[in-house]
Each structure stands twice: as structure tokens, then as C-alpha cells.
Amino acid sequence: MKKIVLLILMTLIFVGCGAEGENFENKTKSPKNEIVNTTWINVSDGSELVFGEDEFFWYQHEGTHDDNYYYGQFEFYRGEEALTFITNDLKQYGVTREEILNIIDVSDEYLLEDFVVFNLNYSKIVIDGETTIPENSLMPWYGFILKNDSYLDVANMNNGSYYGFEKK
């Protein structure tokens, strides 16, 4: 069965790459585009994480956007691209390819194509009307996007905190 699936995938890649006048990469959806212009609600504390084109806002309270939030730029990776990013670009965190694949192998819920990594790079924090620029601004997260891309099941790589987010 695996050989048949692999053969079909290889055929699709070969046909896609050989199409005249079309770029195969343009036919595939960028993982970042999947998260752009989406809003996620933290199921444990009600905070609101909003991804724009290149920037994000993380509001302390859903619907309250004038105070108590983080702002910055973000990167988003999914599937094999996320696995490569976490093991190469974030190797200082010690997460290995084998560990992630092991998690996927022992779970009925997790699939490689649902594995995600995103970096939140804070450029400002607004708390009680006061704006500060953070010293340690990079917050990498990893986990899985589940339930037809409507639930983020992720952990903060800096402090190990775990969150679940529902898509709004």
C-alpha cells in the first residue's frame, strides 16, 4: 500500500513539474497563508491570538484590543517544512526529528502534515497603557493543528507552557 501511495505522489510531482508555463510551487499553498488573517481563542484563559499578513497581536482578553497585548512579526511552518525548521533553525532547543516522528507514530490523532512550528517575535508589549520593548523577543511554539485546521495544540519552547486555541 505504501508503494502505491509513493508511486502516486511521485507521479503527481513529476506531472506538476513538467507542466508547461506553470510553476509547480505556485500551485501549492504556502503554510503561512493558512494562518494569515485568522483569529484563535485560548481555551484556558480566553486570550485572543490574531495573525495578520506578517504581524500578530496577542490580546489578553478576547475583543479588547486597545490595551494589554503583545505585538510583533511571525513565521509559520507546517508539515515537513516545520520539522526541518525545528531541527535545524531551532536546534538549540534540542528537539530532534526522531522525537517528533515518535510522537506522531504513537498517536492516532497527530500526523506529520499537521505538525506546526511558529515563531512570535515580539516588538512591543502594551500593559496598562504602558508600552515596553522586550529584551527577549523570540517565542517559538510547536505542536499540531487539528480538527480540520480549527484547533491549535501547541507548546511554548521557551518555558514549556501548553495551550489549546480554537479558531474563531
C-alpha positions as a Markdown table, in Angstrom:
| # | Residue | x | y | z |
|---|---|---|---|---|
| 1 | Met | 0.0 | 0.0 | 0.0 |
| 2 | Lys | 2.8 | 2.4 | 0.9 |
| 3 | Lys | 4.4 | 1.7 | -2.5 |
| 4 | Ile | 1.2 | 2.6 | -4.3 |
| 5 | Val | 0.9 | 5.9 | -2.4 |
| 6 | Leu | 4.5 | 6.8 | -3.0 |
| 7 | Leu | 4.1 | 6.0 | -6.7 |
| 8 | Ile | 1.1 | 8.2 | -7.0 |
| 9 | Leu | 2.8 | 11.1 | -5.2 |
| 10 | Met | 5.9 | 10.7 | -7.4 |
| 11 | Thr | 3.7 | 10.7 | -10.5 |
| 12 | Leu | 1.9 | 13.9 | -9.3 |
| 13 | Ile | 5.2 | 15.6 | -8.6 |
| 14 | Phe | 6.6 | 14.6 | -12.0 |
| 15 | Val | 3.5 | 15.7 | -13.9 |
| 16 | Gly | 3.3 | 19.0 | -11.9 |
| 17 | Cys | 6.9 | 19.8 | -12.5 |
| 18 | Gly | 6.7 | 19.1 | -16.2 |
| 19 | Ala | 3.6 | 21.3 | -16.9 |
| 20 | Glu | 4.5 | 23.9 | -19.5 |
| 21 | Gly | 4.2 | 27.5 | -18.5 |
| 22 | Glu | 3.3 | 26.8 | -14.9 |
| 23 | Asn | 5.4 | 26.8 | -11.8 |
| 24 | Phe | 4.6 | 23.8 | -9.5 |
| 25 | Glu | 5.5 | 25.9 | -6.4 |
| 26 | Asn | 2.8 | 28.4 | -7.2 |
| 27 | Lys | 0.2 | 25.6 | -7.2 |
| 28 | Thr | 0.9 | 24.6 | -3.6 |
| 29 | Lys | -0.4 | 26.6 | -0.7 |
| 30 | Ser | 2.2 | 28.3 | 1.5 |
| 31 | Pro | 1.8 | 27.1 | 5.1 |
| 32 | Lys | 2.0 | 30.7 | 6.3 |
| 33 | Asn | -1.0 | 31.6 | 4.1 |
| 34 | Glu | -3.0 | 29.0 | 6.1 |
| 35 | Ile | -2.7 | 31.0 | 9.3 |
| 36 | Val | -2.8 | 34.6 | 7.8 |
| 37 | Asn | -5.9 | 36.6 | 8.8 |
| 38 | Thr | -7.1 | 34.1 | 11.4 |
| 39 | Thr | -8.1 | 34.6 | 15.0 |
| 40 | Trp | -7.6 | 32.0 | 17.7 |
| 41 | Ile | -9.0 | 31.9 | 21.2 |
| 42 | Asn | -7.0 | 30.3 | 24.0 |
| 43 | Val | -9.4 | 27.8 | 25.6 |
| 44 | Ser | -7.8 | 28.1 | 29.1 |
| 45 | Asp | -7.6 | 31.8 | 29.6 |
| 46 | Gly | -9.7 | 33.5 | 26.8 |
| 47 | Ser | -6.8 | 35.4 | 25.3 |
| 48 | Glu | -7.0 | 36.2 | 21.6 |
| 49 | Leu | -4.2 | 35.5 | 19.2 |
| 50 | Val | -4.6 | 37.2 | 15.8 |
| 51 | Phe | -2.4 | 36.5 | 12.8 |
| 52 | Gly | -2.4 | 39.3 | 10.1 |
| 53 | Glu | -0.3 | 39.2 | 6.9 |
| 54 | Asp | 3.1 | 39.4 | 8.7 |
| 55 | Glu | 2.2 | 40.6 | 12.1 |
| 56 | Phe | 0.4 | 39.2 | 15.1 |
| 57 | Phe | -1.4 | 40.6 | 18.1 |
| 58 | Trp | -2.0 | 38.6 | 21.2 |
| 59 | Tyr | -4.6 | 40.3 | 23.3 |
| 60 | Gln | -5.1 | 39.4 | 27.0 |
| 61 | His | -8.9 | 39.4 | 26.6 |
| 62 | Glu | -10.9 | 38.5 | 23.6 |
| 63 | Gly | -12.4 | 41.6 | 22.0 |
| 64 | Thr | -10.3 | 44.1 | 24.0 |
| 65 | His | -7.8 | 45.5 | 21.5 |
| 66 | Asp | -6.8 | 48.8 | 23.0 |
| 67 | Asp | -4.6 | 47.6 | 25.9 |
| 68 | Asn | -2.9 | 44.5 | 27.4 |
| 69 | Tyr | -1.4 | 42.9 | 24.3 |
| 70 | Tyr | 1.8 | 41.7 | 22.6 |
| 71 | Tyr | 2.6 | 42.8 | 19.0 |
| 72 | Gly | 5.2 | 41.7 | 16.5 |
| 73 | Gln | 6.1 | 39.7 | 13.5 |
| 74 | Phe | 5.7 | 35.9 | 13.0 |
| 75 | Glu | 6.9 | 33.0 | 10.9 |
| 76 | Phe | 4.8 | 29.8 | 10.4 |
| 77 | Tyr | 5.8 | 26.4 | 9.2 |
| 78 | Arg | 3.8 | 23.2 | 8.7 |
| 79 | Gly | 4.5 | 19.5 | 7.9 |
| 80 | Glu | 7.9 | 18.6 | 6.7 |
| 81 | Glu | 8.9 | 22.3 | 6.5 |
| 82 | Ala | 8.1 | 22.6 | 10.2 |
| 83 | Leu | 10.1 | 19.5 | 11.1 |
| 84 | Thr | 13.1 | 20.8 | 9.2 |
| 85 | Phe | 12.8 | 24.3 | 10.7 |
| 86 | Ile | 12.6 | 23.0 | 14.3 |
| 87 | Thr | 15.5 | 20.6 | 13.9 |
| 88 | Asn | 17.8 | 23.0 | 12.0 |
| 89 | Asp | 16.9 | 26.6 | 12.8 |
| 90 | Leu | 15.8 | 25.9 | 16.4 |
| 91 | Lys | 18.3 | 23.2 | 17.2 |
| 92 | Gln | 19.4 | 25.0 | 20.4 |
| 93 | Tyr | 16.1 | 23.8 | 21.9 |
| 94 | Gly | 17.2 | 20.1 | 21.5 |
| 95 | Val | 14.0 | 18.8 | 19.8 |
| 96 | Thr | 15.0 | 16.1 | 17.4 |
| 97 | Arg | 13.4 | 14.8 | 14.2 |
| 98 | Glu | 13.1 | 11.3 | 15.9 |
| 99 | Glu | 11.3 | 12.7 | 18.9 |
| 100 | Ile | 8.6 | 14.4 | 16.7 |
| 101 | Leu | 8.2 | 11.4 | 14.5 |
| 102 | Asn | 7.9 | 9.2 | 17.6 |
| 103 | Ile | 5.1 | 11.4 | 18.9 |
| 104 | Ile | 3.4 | 11.1 | 15.5 |
| 105 | Asp | 3.9 | 7.3 | 15.4 |
| 106 | Val | 2.3 | 6.6 | 18.8 |
| 107 | Ser | -0.7 | 8.9 | 18.2 |
| 108 | Asp | -3.9 | 8.3 | 16.2 |
| 109 | Glu | -4.5 | 12.0 | 16.2 |
| 110 | Tyr | -1.2 | 13.5 | 15.1 |
| 111 | Leu | 0.0 | 13.5 | 11.5 |
| 112 | Leu | 3.2 | 14.9 | 10.0 |
| 113 | Glu | 1.2 | 17.2 | 7.8 |
| 114 | Asp | -0.5 | 18.7 | 10.9 |
| 115 | Phe | 2.8 | 19.4 | 12.7 |
| 116 | Val | 3.4 | 23.2 | 13.1 |
| 117 | Val | 6.1 | 25.5 | 14.3 |
| 118 | Phe | 5.7 | 29.2 | 14.6 |
| 119 | Asn | 7.9 | 32.0 | 15.9 |
| 120 | Leu | 6.3 | 35.0 | 17.6 |
| 121 | Asn | 8.9 | 37.8 | 17.6 |
| 122 | Tyr | 7.6 | 40.4 | 20.0 |
| 123 | Ser | 8.4 | 44.0 | 19.1 |
| 124 | Lys | 6.3 | 45.7 | 21.7 |
| 125 | Ile | 4.2 | 44.9 | 24.8 |
| 126 | Val | 1.4 | 47.1 | 26.0 |
| 127 | Ile | 0.3 | 46.6 | 29.6 |
| 128 | Asp | -2.0 | 49.0 | 31.5 |
| 129 | Gly | -1.3 | 51.7 | 28.8 |
| 130 | Glu | 2.4 | 51.4 | 29.1 |
| 131 | Thr | 4.4 | 50.3 | 26.1 |
| 132 | Thr | 7.7 | 48.4 | 26.5 |
| 133 | Ile | 10.1 | 46.8 | 24.1 |
| 134 | Pro | 11.0 | 43.3 | 25.3 |
| 135 | Glu | 14.6 | 42.2 | 25.6 |
| 136 | Asn | 14.0 | 38.5 | 24.9 |
| 137 | Ser | 11.6 | 38.9 | 22.0 |
| 138 | Leu | 11.5 | 35.5 | 20.2 |
| 139 | Met | 8.9 | 33.0 | 21.3 |
| 140 | Pro | 9.0 | 29.7 | 19.3 |
| 141 | Trp | 6.0 | 27.4 | 19.5 |
| 142 | Tyr | 5.4 | 23.9 | 18.3 |
| 143 | Gly | 2.6 | 21.4 | 18.2 |
| 144 | Phe | -0.2 | 20.3 | 15.9 |
| 145 | Ile | -3.1 | 21.9 | 14.1 |
| 146 | Leu | -6.1 | 19.6 | 14.4 |
| 147 | Lys | -9.8 | 19.2 | 13.8 |
| 148 | Asn | -9.8 | 20.3 | 10.2 |
| 149 | Asp | -7.4 | 23.2 | 11.0 |
| 150 | Ser | -9.7 | 24.6 | 13.7 |
| 151 | Tyr | -7.6 | 23.8 | 16.8 |
| 152 | Leu | -4.0 | 24.6 | 17.7 |
| 153 | Asp | -2.5 | 22.2 | 20.2 |
| 154 | Val | 0.9 | 23.9 | 20.9 |
| 155 | Ala | 3.7 | 24.3 | 23.5 |
| 156 | Asn | 5.9 | 27.3 | 24.1 |
| 157 | Met | 9.5 | 26.2 | 23.5 |
| 158 | Asn | 11.0 | 28.8 | 25.9 |
| 159 | Asn | 9.0 | 27.9 | 29.0 |
| 160 | Gly | 7.2 | 24.7 | 28.2 |
| 161 | Ser | 3.7 | 26.1 | 28.8 |
| 162 | Tyr | 1.0 | 24.4 | 26.8 |
| 163 | Tyr | -2.1 | 26.0 | 25.2 |
| 164 | Gly | -5.0 | 24.9 | 23.1 |
| 165 | Phe | -6.5 | 27.5 | 20.7 |
| 166 | Glu | -9.8 | 27.3 | 18.9 |
| 167 | Lys | -10.2 | 29.1 | 15.6 |
| 168 | Lys | -12.7 | 31.9 | 15.8 |
